[in-house]
């Protein structure tokens, strides 16, 4: 009887770009395992429960992403028990060898100071966009309490709402966390840097222990003022009165996950709506 050998040759990949936290992760991680494997992404986790996401150009840059040059299908080469090791400028994950020495450093920090200076322009742009109201299946009072508290930079009620919202929902990034992440992006724009930094970091610190490892990584990144490339692109379009470009950038966010992008965008726009109401009250007081 003949046998068919089913094996894959080692695939060598070059990293296209990476975020600064990826370098730190690679230099200071010793007990590693695969957390998730998808077609276009693979999430690794270390002994401190910090995440590194290896992704294809289709997904692109993010606060803890290492983007490989080739559009490889990770599910063809990796599984949950695939071995991982790190050597000088090379990451070995299952049947993949990833060379990182020529990767470009990508900054996950939007220009929050510039965005803050243009916050009223951004508000006008948002009110001009045909944004659908995405209903998250949580009590409206919980959503409105967080939106009002964050818009007014009130930390204590913000933390109270976040502790009830974090981890609510299904999936790797529950809807409640996605809403919080979008809300934090809005807070970075609405408030001066020193105020936003305190709010965002404290909220992320309170929310992260209440949810999944991947969602916690996104929340901590938002708390540090970091965002993925699609949000960078969306913010850039909001600085200019070009509805078509802004709509196209927003549509890319809406396409993230089943509802993750929509939930995050809801958090972002809800905070701006509360900010607009606050400004109207101040004008009439």
C-alpha positions as CSV (number, residue, x, y, z in Angstrom):
1,X,0.0,0.0,0.0
2,X,1.3,3.4,-0.9
3,X,1.1,6.4,1.4
4,X,0.6,10.1,0.6
5,X,2.8,12.3,2.7
6,X,0.8,15.4,3.9
7,X,3.3,18.0,5.0
8,X,4.1,21.6,4.4
9,X,7.5,23.0,3.7
10,X,8.8,25.7,5.9
11,X,7.5,29.1,4.7
12,X,9.9,32.1,4.9
13,X,8.2,35.5,5.3
14,X,9.6,39.0,5.6
15,X,8.0,41.4,8.0
16,X,6.8,44.6,6.2
17,X,6.1,46.7,9.3
18,X,5.6,46.5,13.0
19,X,4.6,48.7,16.0
20,X,7.1,49.6,18.7
21,X,5.4,47.3,21.2
22,X,6.2,44.4,18.9
23,X,9.9,44.9,19.4
24,X,9.4,45.0,23.1
25,X,7.3,41.8,23.0
26,X,9.9,39.9,20.9
27,X,12.7,41.0,23.2
28,X,11.0,40.2,26.5
29,X,8.8,37.2,25.9
30,X,9.9,33.7,27.0
31,X,6.8,31.6,27.5
32,X,4.7,31.8,24.3
33,X,1.7,30.2,22.9
34,X,-0.8,30.7,20.0
35,X,-4.0,32.2,21.2
36,X,-6.0,32.3,17.9
37,X,-5.4,31.3,14.3
38,X,-7.4,32.8,11.4
39,X,-6.8,33.0,7.7
40,X,-5.2,36.5,7.8
41,X,-4.1,36.8,11.4
42,X,-2.5,34.8,14.2
43,X,-2.5,36.1,17.8
44,X,0.3,35.1,20.1
45,X,0.3,35.6,23.9
46,X,3.2,35.7,26.3
47,X,3.6,35.0,30.0
48,X,2.3,38.5,30.9
49,X,-0.8,37.9,28.7
50,X,0.5,40.5,26.2
51,X,-0.6,40.0,22.6
52,X,1.3,40.1,19.4
53,X,-0.8,39.8,16.2
54,X,0.9,38.5,13.0
55,X,-1.2,39.8,10.2
56,X,-1.3,40.1,6.4
57,X,-1.4,43.4,4.5
58,X,-5.1,42.9,4.2
59,X,-5.5,43.7,7.9
60,X,-2.5,46.1,8.1
61,X,-0.9,48.0,10.9
62,X,-2.1,48.1,14.5
63,X,-0.8,48.8,18.0
64,X,0.5,45.3,18.5
65,X,0.7,44.1,14.9
66,X,3.5,42.6,12.9
67,X,2.6,42.8,9.2
68,X,4.1,40.3,6.9
69,X,4.8,41.1,3.3
70,X,3.1,38.1,1.7
71,X,-0.6,37.3,1.8
72,X,-0.2,34.0,3.5
73,X,-3.1,31.9,4.9
74,X,-2.0,31.3,8.5
75,X,-4.6,28.5,8.9
76,X,-2.6,26.5,6.3
77,X,0.5,26.5,8.4
78,X,-0.4,26.9,12.1
79,X,-2.6,25.3,14.8
80,X,-3.1,26.0,18.5
81,X,-0.2,23.7,19.5
82,X,2.4,25.0,17.0
83,X,5.7,25.7,18.6
84,X,7.1,29.2,18.9
85,X,10.6,30.4,19.3
86,X,12.5,33.7,18.9
87,X,16.0,34.3,17.7
88,X,17.9,37.3,16.5
89,X,15.6,39.1,14.0
90,X,13.6,35.9,13.4
91,X,10.3,34.6,14.8
92,X,9.5,30.9,14.3
93,X,5.9,30.0,14.5
94,X,5.0,26.4,13.5
95,X,6.0,26.1,9.8
96,X,6.6,29.8,9.4
97,X,9.8,31.7,9.7
98,X,9.4,35.5,9.9
99,X,12.4,37.7,9.3
100,X,11.9,41.1,11.1
101,X,15.2,42.9,10.4
102,X,13.9,45.0,7.5
103,X,10.5,45.8,8.9
104,X,9.6,49.5,9.0
105,X,8.5,50.9,12.4
106,X,4.9,52.1,12.3
107,X,3.6,54.6,14.9
108,X,0.2,53.7,16.4
109,X,-0.3,57.2,17.8
110,X,-2.6,59.5,15.9
111,X,-1.8,63.2,16.2
112,X,-4.1,63.8,19.1
113,X,-3.0,67.4,19.6
114,X,-3.9,68.3,16.1
115,X,-7.2,66.4,16.2
116,X,-8.1,68.1,19.5
117,X,-7.4,71.5,17.9
118,X,-9.8,70.6,15.1
119,X,-12.5,69.0,17.4
120,X,-15.3,71.3,16.3
121,X,-14.4,70.7,12.6
122,X,-14.6,67.0,13.3
123,X,-17.9,67.4,15.1
124,X,-19.3,69.2,12.0
125,X,-18.0,66.5,9.8
126,X,-19.6,63.8,11.9
127,X,-23.0,65.5,11.8
128,X,-22.8,65.6,8.0
129,X,-22.1,61.9,7.7
130,X,-25.0,59.5,7.1
131,X,-24.2,57.5,10.2
132,X,-26.6,54.8,11.1
133,X,-27.5,54.5,14.8
134,X,-26.2,51.0,15.8
135,X,-28.1,49.7,18.7
136,X,-26.0,47.8,21.2
137,X,-28.2,45.4,23.3
138,X,-27.4,46.9,26.7
139,X,-29.4,49.3,28.9
140,X,-29.5,52.8,27.3
141,X,-28.9,54.3,30.7
142,X,-25.5,52.5,30.9
143,X,-24.5,53.8,27.4
144,X,-25.8,57.3,28.1
145,X,-24.1,57.5,31.5
146,X,-20.7,56.7,30.1
147,X,-21.2,59.1,27.1
148,X,-22.2,61.9,29.4
149,X,-19.4,61.3,31.9
150,X,-16.7,61.0,29.3
151,X,-17.8,64.1,27.4
152,X,-17.6,66.0,30.6
153,X,-14.3,64.4,31.8
154,X,-15.9,63.0,34.9
155,X,-13.7,60.1,35.9
156,X,-15.7,58.5,38.7
157,X,-19.0,58.0,36.9
158,X,-17.0,57.0,33.8
159,X,-15.3,54.2,35.8
160,X,-18.6,53.1,37.3
161,X,-20.2,52.8,33.9
162,X,-17.2,51.1,32.3
163,X,-17.0,48.4,35.1
164,X,-20.6,47.4,34.2
165,X,-20.0,47.6,30.4
166,X,-16.6,45.9,30.1
167,X,-16.8,42.3,28.9
168,X,-20.5,42.4,28.0
169,X,-21.4,40.7,24.8
170,X,-20.1,37.7,22.8
171,X,-16.9,37.0,20.8
172,X,-13.2,37.8,21.2
173,X,-13.9,41.5,21.5
174,X,-17.3,41.8,23.2
175,X,-19.6,44.7,22.1
176,X,-19.2,46.5,25.4
177,X,-15.4,46.7,25.0
178,X,-15.7,47.8,21.4
179,X,-18.0,50.6,22.5
180,X,-15.5,51.6,25.2
181,X,-12.6,51.6,22.8
182,X,-14.4,54.0,20.4
183,X,-15.4,56.2,23.3
184,X,-11.8,56.5,24.4
185,X,-10.8,57.6,20.9
186,X,-13.4,60.3,21.1
187,X,-12.1,61.4,24.5
188,X,-8.6,61.8,23.1
189,X,-9.9,64.2,20.6
190,X,-12.4,66.1,22.7
191,X,-10.2,66.8,25.7
192,X,-6.8,68.3,26.1
193,X,-4.0,65.7,26.1
194,X,-3.3,65.8,29.8
195,X,-7.0,65.3,30.7
196,X,-7.6,62.6,28.0
197,X,-4.5,60.7,29.1
198,X,-5.7,60.4,32.7
199,X,-9.3,59.5,31.6
200,X,-8.2,56.9,29.0
201,X,-5.6,55.2,31.1
202,X,-7.8,54.8,34.2
203,X,-10.7,53.6,32.1
204,X,-8.6,51.0,30.3
205,X,-7.0,49.9,33.6
206,X,-10.5,49.3,35.0
207,X,-11.9,47.5,32.0
208,X,-9.0,45.3,30.9
209,X,-9.2,42.7,33.7
210,X,-13.0,42.2,33.0
211,X,-12.7,40.9,29.5
212,X,-10.8,38.6,27.1
213,X,-7.1,38.8,26.5
214,X,-7.4,40.2,23.0
215,X,-10.0,42.7,23.9
216,X,-7.9,43.8,26.9
217,X,-5.0,44.4,24.6
218,X,-7.1,46.7,22.4
219,X,-8.4,48.6,25.5
220,X,-5.0,49.1,26.9
221,X,-3.8,50.4,23.6
222,X,-6.7,52.8,23.4
223,X,-5.9,53.9,26.9
224,X,-2.3,54.7,25.8
225,X,-3.6,56.7,22.8
226,X,-2.9,54.0,20.2
227,X,-5.2,53.0,17.4
228,X,-5.2,50.8,14.3
229,X,-4.5,52.0,10.8
230,X,-8.2,52.2,9.7
231,X,-8.9,54.6,12.6
232,X,-5.9,56.7,11.6
233,X,-7.3,56.9,8.1
234,X,-10.8,57.8,9.4
235,X,-9.4,60.6,11.6
236,X,-7.5,62.0,8.7
237,X,-10.6,62.3,6.6
238,X,-12.5,64.0,9.4
239,X,-10.0,66.9,9.3
240,X,-11.2,67.8,5.8
241,X,-14.7,68.4,4.5
242,X,-14.8,65.5,2.1
243,X,-17.9,63.5,2.8
244,X,-17.1,60.8,0.3
245,X,-13.6,60.1,1.7
246,X,-14.9,60.1,5.2
247,X,-17.7,57.8,4.3
248,X,-15.3,55.4,2.6
249,X,-13.0,55.3,5.6
250,X,-15.9,54.8,8.0
251,X,-17.2,51.9,5.9
252,X,-13.9,50.1,6.3
253,X,-14.3,50.4,10.1
254,X,-17.8,49.1,9.9
255,X,-16.5,46.0,8.1
256,X,-14.4,45.0,11.0
257,X,-15.7,41.7,12.5
258,X,-19.4,41.0,12.7
259,X,-20.3,44.1,14.8
260,X,-17.0,45.2,16.3
261,X,-16.4,48.1,14.0
262,X,-20.0,49.3,14.3
263,X,-19.9,49.0,18.1
264,X,-16.7,51.0,18.3
265,X,-18.0,53.6,15.9
266,X,-21.1,53.9,18.1
267,X,-18.9,54.6,21.1
268,X,-17.0,57.2,19.1
269,X,-20.1,59.1,17.8
270,X,-22.0,58.8,21.1
271,X,-19.3,60.7,23.0
272,X,-19.3,63.4,20.3
273,X,-23.1,63.7,20.5
274,X,-22.8,64.2,24.3
275,X,-20.0,66.7,23.7
276,X,-22.2,68.6,21.2
277,X,-25.0,68.8,23.8
278,X,-22.6,70.0,26.4
279,X,-21.3,72.8,24.1
280,X,-24.9,73.9,23.3
281,X,-25.7,74.1,27.0
282,X,-22.6,76.1,27.7
283,X,-23.5,78.6,24.9
284,X,-26.9,79.2,26.4
285,X,-25.8,79.4,30.0
